[in-house]
């Protein structure tokens, strides 16, 4: 089962508020650059946000980072913001 576009459309930025930039100008918390954080589609289609997240996951994997650590913080962020987490396979648009 895939996550509906409506859930992706509500997804907050992948930033988990660590914001410490190290290697290649990427944040140690979310692996995004400052430019990528600024370019995250704050509104718009769920498809655009889903693609953004897919790129981020691929980067984590290619740099041999465990995305589970970031995912825990991101799920908490979604919970704080009161939106379904698109990382959850069972997420549904209420």
N, C-alpha and C positions, 0 to 999 in steps of 0.2 A: 504494500500500500504506500503510495507516495503522499507527500504533504501537499495539501491544496494551495493554489496560488493565493487565495485569500489570507492564509496564514503567513506566507512569505511576504505579502504586501504589508502586513503589520509588523514585520520583523524590525527590531531596532538595530542599530549599527553593531557590527562585530566587536567594536571597541569595548573592552572590559575595565576601562578606567585605570590601567596601570601606567600607560604613557611614558615609558622609558625607552628611548631609542638607542639601539646598539648597532649590530652588524647590518651593513648595507642600508642604514637609516630606517630599519624596521623596529617596531615596538616589540619588546620582549613579551608583552601580554597577549597581543593579538596578531603579531607578525605583519601588520599593515604599516605602510609609510604614512607620513603626514598628508601627502597628496591623496593617497587612497582613502584615508579617513575623511578628507574633505569631499571626495568624489562619490562617497557612498550614496546611493539613491535614497534619499530620505522619504521621498514619496514616489509614487509611480507603481509600475507593474511588479507583481510578485516574481515574474520571470527574471527581471533585471537583478533583483536582490538575490534570487536563487543562484544565478550565474556568478555573482560577486562572491557568494559564500563558497561555491564550488572551486573558484580560483584560489580562495584562501585555504581551503582544505588541501588542495593539490600542493600548494606552497609548503604547508606544514609537513605533508608526507615527503616531499622532495628534500626537505632539510632535516629529515629524520626526527621530527618533533612529534610528540604524542598529542594529538588534538584533544584527547580526553580531558587534559588539564584545563585547556581553554574552554571546552564545552561545559564543564562544571560551572565556571564563572559566568558564562553566557546564559545558561539556564537560570541561574540566580537573577541575572539582570532582567530577563524576560518576566520572571515571577514578580520582581519589584515593580516593573512597569505594567503588570497586569495584562500581558499579552501571551497568547500561546507560543510556545517555543518551536520554531520550525525544525529544530534538530530532532524533535521527538516524532518518530514514525507514526505515532497515534494522534498527533496534533490534528485538531479539527477546528474549523471556523465556527465559533459559537454563534 
